[in-house]
Amino acid sequence: MSHPVAHHAKTGSPAPPRSNAVVGVLAFAGIVVSLMQTLVIPIVPELPGYLHASPSNAAWAITATLLAAAVATPVVGRLGDMFGKRRMLLVSIVLLVSGSVVCALSDSLVPMIVGRTLQGLAAAVVPLGISIMRDVLPAERLAGSTALMSASLGVGGALGLPAAAFIADRYDWHTLFWISAALGVVALALLVLIVPESKVRTGGSFDLPGSLGLSAALVSLLLAVSKGGDWGWTSGTTLGLFATAVVVFLLWGRYELRTAQPLVDLRTTARRQVLFTNLASVALGFSMFAMSLVLPQVLQLPEQTGYGLGKSMLAVGLILAPQGLVMMAMSAVSAALTKAKGPKVTLMIGAVVVAAGYGLSIGLMSEVWHIVLVACVIGGGVGFAYGAMPALIMGAVPASETAAANSLNTLMRSMGTSFASALAGVILAQLTTGFGGHTLPSENGFRTVMALGAGAALLAFFLASFLPRRQAAAAADQQAAAPAEPAEVSGARS
């Protein structure tokens, strides 16, 4: 298969004078995107009333973001490699601001879905930011910076929940989206002023048939996973979407292997280091989200149930906020360990820590401090593991494919969270208890979901054990970083 000539600047070349500012701005942009995902959580129960829609229709305000993010992440990553990562980063933030404004002006379902779809199209900000770091930062700064950027999604989510709950409790719900728009404008201005354009480009033509095929497959799969509980897992619609996803994925894969400039280079994706990192990412995405589905519910259920803690949404956010701070702190430790022992060891340790956190929940879920401890241990493990993934991906792909490869890895994490949401929904719907005339998830249901989270973390550990040893990974990195053909430097700030 032929490859386009990469307009290549040496990875890890001298950093711009404001390299600390570059890292800070990119991490801030990642946090802004993760806040966009979190800010609707406090108003989900009220959305049907706000939008004058049924609960099932109002849920599309959440589903639309999921689908848009899945479609945009690999496509925007590839466009970033071709036409400039900073340029596509700016486009993504503009879409985020536009979507936030549309949502802020919405009082009905259709404009809200349009706005949330535009917000979801900004999901590639984190992998684009990581890829820019590879191109503009010196090698000694790369591990710590990419670990921080990778952790920004979890950090923003954890810190955004209490802020969103506070705002939703005291102000009109539209304020949430105006704040999202304002933060996006700040991020956009800082990116324009401080972040340089990467000089690493692939050029070539965009694989439109490949992007349409992958989008169709992902939408079919994620629609079936996210709406199967509402439609029925054995309904014709759900089974038809699953079947469509399988067929389209197979046809898409065949096409991608035969085209000269594919959207996703499946041969690169099949490399041992990339393949097992992505598989471990699915497992860790599942594991991380299992906690997010259980702990807030346990905190909010009435104390009279015997296992609920009777806290408000604002209190829930404050209780879970330390998890984000721990995740951020552990990203620095993750980078130091990666530098000393290699990213494979860091990923495996992170997976074990996550599993240990879930293990603690077996006997520690009856007090607020129990929840804080469990969330912080799991968050620390996630910070470790997520910090290692960009290093593993970038150590196995050419610099000209960094954005596409990181975007695919981000998509794998998102797939894991979607599977967790679907499976946990099935379990919690089956394992229930009666309370005051209402049906609530039972304590055994919550513990089952937490046990699955532990199992997924251990699966990630097992998958990570197949990654190449550090010496082999370093050799692969040198081979991947070498341009395939004589390259020229092109592209300055856009």
MARVO-897283 format. One line per 3 residues: number of its first residue (from 0); for each residue x, y, z of C-alpha. Coordinates in steps of 0.001 Angstrom, whole numbers, m for minus. Example, Ala and Ser with C-alpha at 12.3 -4.5 7.8 and 13.67 -1.06 7.14 Angstrom:
# MARVO-897283
0) 12300/m4500/7800 ~ 13670/m1060/7140
//
This chain:
# MARVO-897283
0) 0/0/0 ~ 1383/3403/m947 ~ 1578/6191/1562
3) 1384/9929/963 ~ 4568/11864/1496 ~ 4613/13300/4991
6) 5603/16913/5307 ~ 7636/16194/8361 ~ 9285/18140/11141
9) 11378/16189/13592 ~ 9278/14960/16489 ~ 10482/16369/19765
12) 12180/19324/18090 ~ 12892/22405/20188 ~ 9721/23648/21764
15) 8307/27106/21225 ~ 9309/29628/23876 ~ 5942/29276/25591
18) 5855/25483/25766 ~ 4402/25524/29294 ~ 1641/27801/28054
21) 1014/25497/25076 ~ 516/22523/27394 ~ m1737/24526/29706
24) m3924/25835/26888 ~ m4338/22421/25261 ~ m5227/20808/28600
27) m7713/23628/29265 ~ m9337/22963/25878 ~ m9649/19275/26791
30) m11284/20146/30100 ~ m13751/22484/28343 ~ m14821/19626/26050
33) m15275/17247/28993 ~ m17341/19880/30803 ~ m19664/19909/27798
36) m20340/16215/28408 ~ m20983/16707/32143 ~ m23053/19849/32307
39) m26332/18200/31263 ~ m26219/15500/33956 ~ m27946/17570/36681
42) m30828/18516/34356 ~ m31447/15116/32712 ~ m34517/14334/34905
45) m36020/17760/34066 ~ m35204/17784/30337 ~ m38623/16403/29234
48) m40346/19291/31003 ~ m37886/21904/29769 ~ m38173/20720/26147
51) m41891/19816/26181 ~ m41027/16291/25073 ~ m41490/12729/26289
54) m38640/11195/28320 ~ m37716/8842/25460 ~ m37539/11721/22966
57) m35679/13996/25383 ~ m33034/11281/25745 ~ m31988/12044/22166
60) m30323/15185/23520 ~ m27814/12799/25126 ~ m27723/10162/22377
63) m27092/12777/19662 ~ m23888/13890/21373 ~ m22685/10299/21676
66) m23292/9564/17998 ~ m21772/12832/16788 ~ m18651/12297/18887
69) m18206/8745/17577 ~ m18459/9899/13974 ~ m16331/13041/14362
72) m13418/11632/16359 ~ m11767/9424/13678 ~ m12740/11735/10805
75) m11415/14926/12405 ~ m8262/13110/13503 ~ m7522/12097/9918
78) m8261/15622/8667 ~ m5867/16945/11296 ~ m3068/14750/9971
81) m3806/15926/6431 ~ m4512/19639/6784 ~ m3179/20683/10176
84) m3991/19580/13708 ~ m4287/23104/15088 ~ m6634/24077/12260
87) m8971/21167/13033 ~ m8673/21893/16757 ~ m9933/25426/16125
90) m12760/24101/13948 ~ m13750/21708/16755 ~ m13880/24486/19347
93) m15933/26675/16986 ~ m18425/23798/16660 ~ m18519/23477/20463
96) m19257/27195/20900 ~ m21893/27133/18143 ~ m23612/24118/19664
99) m23553/25666/23121 ~ m25200/28863/21822 ~ m27880/26878/19992
102) m28637/24923/23197 ~ m28672/28130/25242 ~ m31334/29557/22917
105) m33396/26341/22823 ~ m36762/25763/24418 ~ m37810/22741/22366
108) m36393/19366/21411 ~ m35197/19823/17813 ~ m32850/22807/18365
111) m31523/21143/21510 ~ m30643/18004/19538 ~ m28996/20148/16845
114) m26950/22007/19459 ~ m25926/18852/21277 ~ m24903/17286/17958
117) m22656/20276/17217 ~ m21153/19956/20698 ~ m20463/16268/20111
120) m18546/17095/16925 ~ m15881/18721/19146 ~ m14919/15392/20740
123) m11610/15133/18858 ~ m10040/18026/20804 ~ m8126/15750/23211
126) m6494/13446/20611 ~ m5686/16471/18441 ~ m4088/18203/21428
129) m1999/15129/22245 ~ m860/14946/18627 ~ 153/18619/18582
132) 2219/17990/21706 ~ 4115/15208/19958 ~ 4997/17569/17139
135) 5998/20731/19045 ~ 7314/19667/22461 ~ 10797/18377/23299
138) 10974/14646/23968 ~ 11590/15055/27709 ~ 8338/17021/28105
141) 6152/14749/26017 ~ 5206/11994/28502 ~ 4023/14324/31260
144) 2213/16668/28899 ~ 335/13960/27017 ~ m581/12234/30294
147) m2120/15484/31554 ~ m3974/15999/28284 ~ m5261/12432/28302
150) m6502/12808/31875 ~ m8266/16102/31109 ~ m11460/14319/30037
153) m11848/12674/33432 ~ m10690/15775/35297 ~ m13195/18053/33571
156) m15980/15561/34093 ~ m15305/15194/37810 ~ m14893/18902/38500
159) m17735/19916/36195 ~ m20433/17918/37971 ~ m20564/19959/41198
162) m20296/23219/39268 ~ m23104/22212/36910 ~ m25278/21033/39815
165) m24734/24336/41648 ~ m25618/26408/38579 ~ m28659/24299/37662
168) m29927/24538/41251 ~ m29712/28333/41449 ~ m30059/29692/37920
171) m32014/29111/34732 ~ m30842/25919/33018 ~ m29840/27841/29877
174) m27024/29373/31941 ~ m25162/26060/31751 ~ m24851/26378/27997
177) m23977/30065/28050 ~ m21093/29206/30388 ~ m20026/26380/28057
180) m20040/28845/25150 ~ m18024/31402/27131 ~ m15406/28836/28127
183) m15192/27736/24504 ~ m14562/31308/23363 ~ m11784/31647/25949
186) m10233/28371/24786 ~ m10493/29472/21148 ~ m8742/32786/21834
189) m5947/31102/23787 ~ m5426/28484/21069 ~ m5145/31196/18402
192) m2710/33250/20462 ~ m466/30568/21959 ~ m594/27192/20204
195) 1486/26871/16997 ~ 469/24791/14032 ~ 2226/21451/13738
198) 4480/21090/10702 ~ 3766/17366/10315 ~ 1310/16736/7475
201) 439/13766/5318 ~ m1247/15640/2506 ~ m3080/13398/69
204) m6803/13056/m525 ~ m9533/12459/2045 ~ m11147/9020/2109
207) m14792/10060/1816 ~ m16203/6543/1159 ~ m14234/5246/4159
210) m15528/8008/6418 ~ m19134/7409/5331 ~ m18779/3661/5841
213) m17227/3988/9291 ~ m19836/6574/10312 ~ m22692/4303/9206
216) m21221/1341/11103 ~ m20602/3334/14284 ~ m24034/4966/14256
219) m25723/1584/13764 ~ m23733/m32/16584 ~ m24071/2810/19080
222) m27759/3315/18365 ~ m28372/m363/19071 ~ m26267/m234/22252
225) m27652/3040/23624 ~ m31328/2559/22703 ~ m31606/m1219/22951
228) m32910/m994/26504 ~ m35783/1260/25353 ~ m36571/m595/22152
231) m36002/m4088/23540 ~ m32809/m6058/23016 ~ m34581/m8657/20891
234) m36679/m6185/18884 ~ m36345/m6117/15117 ~ m34942/m2577/15199
237) m32169/m3399/17667 ~ m31165/m6684/16038 ~ m31322/m5072/12599
240) m28964/m2301/13690 ~ m26512/m4813/15173 ~ m26602/m6824/11941
243) m26137/m3666/9865 ~ m23129/m2673/11973 ~ m21455/m6068/11465
246) m22009/m6082/7692 ~ m20921/m2472/7197 ~ m17822/m2916/9378
249) m16759/m5927/7285 ~ m17326/m4120/3983 ~ m15608/m1009/5309
252) m12586/m3007/6482 ~ m12252/m4665/3081 ~ m12400/m1286/1355
255) m9882/328/3729 ~ m7352/m2453/3085 ~ m7589/m1874/m669
258) m7543/1927/m866 ~ m4257/3803/m1174 ~ m4990/6505/1410
261) m7455/5041/3945 ~ m9256/6911/6681 ~ m7897/4329/9158
264) m4720/2447/8255 ~ m5823/m1000/9402 ~ m2340/m2413/8909
267) m984/99/11408 ~ m3946/m552/13698 ~ m3167/m4279/13608
270) 349/m3744/14958 ~ 633/m5513/18281 ~ 1276/m2372/20318
273) m1598/m406/18756 ~ m4046/m3307/18743 ~ m3640/m4306/22390
276) m3562/m691/23566 ~ m6898/m87/21836 ~ m8398/m3291/23233
279) m7243/m2334/26726 ~ m8765/1117/26157 ~ m12189/m425/25530
282) m11911/m2415/28771 ~ m10734/599/30784 ~ m13434/2827/29299
285) m15974/244/30463 ~ m14371/39/33892 ~ m14210/3793/34450
288) m17832/4365/33474 ~ m19182/1562/35657 ~ m18251/3645/38697
291) m19898/6740/37209 ~ m23161/4833/36857 ~ m23228/3419/40400
294) m21741/5894/42874 ~ m24023/8884/42106 ~ m27108/6683/42439
297) m25962/5206/45755 ~ m25301/8710/47063 ~ m28741/10006/46009
300) m31029/7126/46972 ~ m32959/7629/50236 ~ m31292/6440/53435
303) m34429/4429/54229 ~ m33467/1946/51498 ~ m30684/722/53787
306) m27911/1388/51251 ~ m28668/4863/49880 ~ m27037/7936/51428
309) m29747/10523/50681 ~ m27556/13293/49229 ~ m28484/16079/46809
312) m27025/16362/43315 ~ m24823/19248/44474 ~ m23515/17152/47374
315) m22888/14262/44960 ~ m20771/16504/42781 ~ m18738/17780/45725
318) m18211/14261/47069 ~ m16963/12988/43704 ~ m14889/16075/42812
321) m11711/14875/44607 ~ m11579/12015/42111 ~ m10763/14516/39354
324) m8002/16122/41398 ~ m6472/12711/42121 ~ m6667/11832/38442
327) m4819/15018/37532 ~ m2144/14420/40178 ~ m1654/10812/39079
330) m1085/11862/35471 ~ 2245/13383/36576 ~ 3170/10210/38484
333) 2134/8173/35456 ~ 4516/10167/33253 ~ 7421/9656/35669
336) 6780/5909/35835 ~ 6480/5714/32044 ~ 9843/7443/31703
339) 11441/5035/34175 ~ 9774/1722/33326 ~ 7911/2241/30082
342) 4203/2800/29294 ~ 3342/m911/29369 ~ 4205/m1131/33086
345) 2307/2098/33785 ~ m829/830/32028 ~ m728/m2487/33876
348) m269/m813/37272 ~ m3123/1568/36504 ~ m5417/m1332/35628
351) m4556/m3121/38889 ~ m5231/41/40915 ~ m8619/455/39227
354) m9501/m3169/40022 ~ m8398/m2636/43645 ~ m10668/401/43904
357) m13624/m1650/42776 ~ m12602/m4366/45224 ~ m12785/m1835/48053
360) m16407/m1106/47127 ~ m17427/m4637/48145 ~ m17197/m3676/51806
363) m17014/120/51638 ~ m20131/1760/50228 ~ m22125/2584/53348
366) m20570/5952/54299 ~ m19703/9103/52387 ~ m15997/8678/53098
369) m16210/5156/51692 ~ m17463/6584/48398 ~ m14737/9255/48370
372) m12053/6603/48968 ~ m13362/4238/46293 ~ m13746/7048/43736
375) m10253/8404/44426 ~ m8563/4999/44161 ~ m10360/4248/40889
378) m9676/7771/39617 ~ m5997/7422/40483 ~ m5785/4171/38550
381) m7552/5724/35571 ~ m5114/8644/35649 ~ m2232/6164/35584
384) m3667/4106/32747 ~ m4969/6924/30565 ~ m1638/8719/30893
387) 185/5718/29414 ~ m2064/5202/26385 ~ m883/8130/24227
390) 2733/7049/24776 ~ 1892/3524/23636 ~ 5/4732/20564
393) 2584/7326/19532 ~ 5358/4806/20074 ~ 3970/2612/17313
396) 2729/4948/14565 ~ 4443/7412/12227 ~ 4319/11068/13245
399) 2187/11755/10161 ~ m577/9439/11495 ~ m545/10589/15123
402) m3877/12428/15167 ~ m5748/9622/13411 ~ m4243/6976/15705
405) m4929/8945/18898 ~ m8458/9689/17722 ~ m9117/5996/17151
408) m7830/5257/20664 ~ m10165/7905/22101 ~ m13025/6324/20165
411) m12185/2939/21711 ~ m12495/4403/25209 ~ m15857/5896/24259
414) m17040/2536/22949 ~ m16155/1033/26315 ~ m18243/3608/28161
417) m21186/2971/25829 ~ m21015/m780/26441 ~ m20823/m152/30193
420) m23898/2048/30109 ~ m25908/m536/28178 ~ m24872/m3544/30260
423) m25289/m1711/33567 ~ m28738/m578/32451 ~ m29759/m4187/31832
426) m28400/m5366/35192 ~ m29935/m2544/37227 ~ m33279/m3056/35485
429) m33271/m6763/36409 ~ m31907/m6589/39981 ~ m34430/m4307/41686
432) m36165/m3752/44981 ~ m39439/m2099/45934 ~ m39472/1121/47954
435) m42463/3342/48637 ~ m44350/2015/45653 ~ m41359/2564/43349
438) m38919/117/41820 ~ m35282/955/42533 ~ m31991/m757/41658
441) m31051/m3124/44461 ~ m27822/m3145/46428 ~ m26906/m6437/44760
444) m27445/m4788/41370 ~ m24978/m2030/42221 ~ m22447/m4515/43548
447) m22779/m6601/40373 ~ m21996/m3571/38204 ~ m18997/m2715/40408
450) m17794/m6318/40123 ~ m18018/m6019/36333 ~ m15951/m2839/36571
453) m13285/m4772/38467 ~ m13418/m7549/35899 ~ m13021/m5089/33027
456) m9958/m3557/34734 ~ m8410/m7004/35154 ~ m9165/m7709/31490
459) m7296/m4504/30601 ~ m4352/m5759/32706 ~ m4411/m9073/30841
462) m4544/m7376/27435 ~ m1724/m4996/28386 ~ 480/m7991/29218
465) 623/m8739/25474 ~ 2177/m5363/24692 ~ 5823/m5428/23555
468) 8529/m5036/26162 ~ 10060/m1603/26513 ~ 13083/m2381/24332
471) 10908/m3745/21523 ~ 8558/m782/21821 ~ 11469/1657/21600
474) 12707/m34/18428 ~ 9200/158/16974 ~ 9054/3834/17909
477) 12265/4574/16005 ~ 10987/2689/12982 ~ 7587/4402/13103
480) 9068/7872/13555 ~ 11289/7558/10481 ~ 9609/9082/7417
483) 9000/6582/4640 ~ 10308/8943/1944 ~ 12441/12101/1842
486) 10304/14743/3429 ~ 10155/18467/3290 ~ 9137/20867/6000
489) 5957/22715/5332 ~ 3303/24636/7174 ~ 3765/27352/9725
492) 1137/28904/11895 ~ m2219/28883/10243
//
